[in-house]
Amino acid sequence: MRVAVIDMGTNTFHLLIAEVNTAGFSVVYSDKVAVKIGEKGINNGFITPEAQLRVLTTLTGFKSKILEFGATKTFATATSAIRNARNSLDLIDKIQEETGISTRIINGKEEAAFIYHGVNKAMDIGDKPVLIMDIGGGSIEFIIGNREEILWLDSFEIGGQRLVEMFHKSDPIQSTEILQVEQYLEKNLEPLFQACAQFLPTGLIGSSGTFDTLSEIYQWKKGIKPVPDHSELPFDLIDFDEIYGDVIHKNREERLKIPGMIPLRVDMIVVALILVKLIIQRVDIPFLRISAYALKEGVLLKTLETFSKTIS
């Protein structure tokens, strides 16, 4: 049977259509669209009419692909921007009426758990604790765990789009703004730092947008040819500082010219890299691995468990 999974993120909507059976799944189609539902409203808890139109247009297109590829079940999840918006239920109703897609709003800890399952499928994360990090537009998820279990997880409503609108006023970003971001993160991520002191993660695994872009830039820099369908993306922590320095001092137009940069990431990449650098320094990270799987794959895996008896 074929199953479709839709991840309605704050910045990007993802569609994954997979052929599933008792042995697992294989992807037959995937797509991502920069819907930016949090733009100009996320810090006010409101999804603007313009953003709602982008949502409905994108999901109508996704619905066409779901029908084209013959998926018989669709699982759609909505995350930070929608779960925190005052008008979220109205939007969910509109989505149902106009596309027939039923959407489940998940909380931050559910989101983090799905991310863990996706990453744990993508790679062998080992028997020692590692820190898993997913930077979204609305929230950031952190998980400490090993291949057997989650030891700790949390979600913080301080994602990239929120940070951009609060702090990234100059382009290129100014040193005073960088300091403001760092101070804000230090204060708001204190529970994470306490958890790291308790569980002592041995390294960092990143998933989703910012980390995908880091790997793209790294591959261009090293002349590495991308390998389709790999679930772990190439990266070496030794190159992080050079990439950080190259990105952080450029304006938007200059960032777009960096090999490996894509328009989808160019606005959030600056604050996201400030966050990644802070985590690397504060937690004393010795390595950084990048997972090609994240929330949508985690949703698919847990869905397969639930419906395993119906899959032949």
Residue pairs with C-beta under 8 A, 6 or more apart in sequence:
1 19
1 20
1 21
1 72
1 73
1 310
1 311
1 312
2 17
2 18
2 19
2 20
2 28
2 69
2 70
2 71
2 72
3 17
3 18
3 20
3 25
3 71
3 72
3 73
3 74
3 75
3 300
3 303
3 304
4 15
4 16
4 17
4 18
4 62
4 66
4 69
4 71
4 73
4 74
4 75
5 14
5 15
5 16
5 17
5 18
5 74
5 75
5 76
5 77
5 296
5 297
5 299
5 300
5 303
6 13
6 14
6 15
6 16
6 59
6 62
6 74
6 75
6 76
6 77
6 101
6 103
6 296
7 13
7 14
7 16
7 77
7 79
7 295
7 296
7 299
8 35
8 37
8 55
8 76
8 77
8 78
8 79
8 82
8 103
9 35
9 79
9 80
9 81
9 136
9 137
9 138
9 295
10 36
10 37
10 38
10 42
10 79
10 80
10 81
10 136
10 137
10 138
10 139
10 159
10 161
11 34
11 35
11 36
11 37
11 38
11 136
11 137
11 160
11 161
11 209
11 264
11 268
12 32
12 33
12 34
12 35
12 137
12 209
12 264
13 32
13 33
13 35
13 55
13 58
13 59
13 62
14 30
14 31
14 32
14 295
14 296
15 29
15 30
15 31
15 32
15 62
15 65
15 66
16 27
16 29
16 30
16 296
16 297
16 300
17 27
17 28
17 29
17 30
17 65
17 66
17 69
17 71
18 25
18 26
18 27
18 28
18 300
19 25
19 26
19 28
20 300
20 304
20 311
21 311
21 312
22 308
22 311
22 312
24 304
25 300
25 301
25 304
27 229
28 69
29 65
29 69
31 62
31 65
32 264
33 58
33 61
34 263
34 264
35 51
35 54
35 55
35 58
36 51
36 54
36 137
36 161
37 47
37 51
37 52
37 54
37 55
37 81
37 82
38 47
38 51
38 80
38 81
38 137
38 138
38 159
38 161
38 162
39 48
39 51
39 161
40 48
40 50
40 51
40 165
41 47
41 48
41 51
41 85
42 81
42 84
42 137
42 138
42 161
42 162
42 165
43 162
43 165
43 166
45 84
45 85
45 86
46 85
46 86
46 87
47 55
47 81
47 82
47 85
47 87
47 88
47 91
52 91
52 94
55 91
55 95
56 94
56 95
56 98
56 99
59 95
59 98
59 99
59 101
60 98
60 99
62 99
62 101
63 99
63 100
63 101
66 74
73 303
73 307
74 101
74 102
75 104
75 299
75 300
75 303
76 95
76 101
76 102
76 103
76 104
77 103
77 104
77 105
77 106
77 111
77 114
77 295
77 299
78 88
78 92
78 103
78 104
78 105
78 106
79 106
79 111
79 136
79 138
79 139
79 295
80 108
80 111
80 136
80 137
80 138
80 139
80 155
80 157
80 159
81 137
81 138
81 161
82 88
82 91
82 92
82 103
82 105
83 105
83 106
83 107
83 108
84 138
84 157
85 91
88 105
92 103
92 105
95 101
95 103
96 102
96 103
106 114
107 155
108 139
108 141
108 154
108 155
108 156
108 157
109 153
109 154
109 155
111 139
111 141
111 155
111 295
112 134
112 141
112 142
112 143
112 153
112 154
112 155
113 143
113 150
113 153
113 298
114 295
114 298
114 299
114 302
115 132
115 134
115 141
115 143
115 207
115 208
115 294
115 295
115 298
116 132
116 143
116 145
116 150
116 153
116 298
117 297
117 298
117 301
117 302
118 207
118 291
118 293
118 294
118 295
118 296
118 297
118 298
118 299
118 301
119 125
119 132
119 143
119 205
119 207
119 291
119 293
119 294
119 298
120 145
120 147
121 231
121 293
121 297
121 298
121 301
122 207
122 231
122 232
122 291
122 292
122 293
122 297
123 205
123 231
123 232
123 289
123 291
124 147
125 132
125 145
125 146
125 147
125 205
126 146
126 147
126 202
127 146
127 147
127 148
128 146
128 202
129 144
129 145
129 146
129 151
129 199
129 200
129 201
129 202
130 144
130 145
130 146
130 201
130 202
130 203
130 204
130 205
131 142
131 143
131 144
131 196
131 201
131 203
131 204
131 205
131 279
131 283
131 285
132 141
132 142
132 143
132 144
132 145
132 204
132 205
132 206
132 207
132 291
133 140
133 141
133 142
133 204
133 205
133 206
133 207
133 211
133 276
133 279
134 140
134 141
134 206
134 207
134 208
134 294
134 295
135 159
135 160
135 206
135 208
135 209
135 210
135 211
135 268
135 272
135 275
135 276
136 159
136 160
136 208
136 209
137 159
137 160
137 161
137 162
137 268
138 157
138 159
138 161
138 162
139 155
139 156
139 157
139 158
139 159
140 155
140 156
140 158
140 159
140 275
141 153
141 154
141 155
141 156
142 153
142 154
142 155
142 156
142 192
142 195
143 150
143 152
143 153
144 150
144 151
144 152
144 153
144 195
144 196
144 199
144 201
145 151
145 152
145 153
151 199
152 195
152 198
152 199
154 191
154 192
154 195
156 188
156 189
156 192
158 184
158 185
158 188
158 189
160 209
160 210
160 268
160 271
160 272
160 275
161 268
163 181
163 184
163 268
163 271
163 272
163 275
164 267
164 268
164 270
164 271
166 184
167 177
167 180
167 181
167 184
167 271
168 177
168 181
168 270
168 271
169 177
170 177
171 251
171 252
172 248
172 249
172 250
172 251
172 254
172 270
173 248
173 270
173 271
178 248
178 274
181 271
181 274
181 275
182 274
182 278
185 274
185 275
185 278
186 278
186 282
193 282
193 283
196 282
196 283
201 283
201 285
202 286
203 285
203 286
203 287
203 288
203 289
204 279
204 280
204 283
204 285
204 287
204 288
204 289
205 288
205 289
205 290
205 291
206 214
206 276
206 288
206 289
206 290
206 291
207 290
207 291
207 292
207 293
207 294
208 294
208 295
209 264
209 265
209 268
209 272
210 265
210 268
210 269
210 272
210 273
210 276
211 233
211 235
211 290
211 291
212 233
212 265
212 290
212 292
213 260
213 261
213 262
213 265
213 269
214 235
214 240
214 243
214 273
214 276
214 290
215 233
215 234
215 235
215 290
216 260
216 261
216 262
217 243
217 247
217 258
217 259
217 260
217 261
218 224
218 234
218 235
218 236
218 239
218 243
218 260
219 225
219 226
219 234
219 260
220 259
220 260
221 239
221 243
221 259
221 260
222 234
222 239
224 234
230 292
231 291
231 292
231 293
232 289
232 290
232 291
232 292
233 290
233 291
233 292
234 290
235 288
235 289
235 290
236 288
237 280
237 285
237 286
237 287
237 288
240 276
240 277
240 280
240 288
241 277
243 273
244 273
244 276
244 277
246 258
247 255
247 258
247 261
247 269
247 270
247 273
248 270
248 273
248 274
250 258
252 266
252 267
255 261
255 266
255 269
255 270
256 263
256 266
261 269
279 285
280 288
304 311
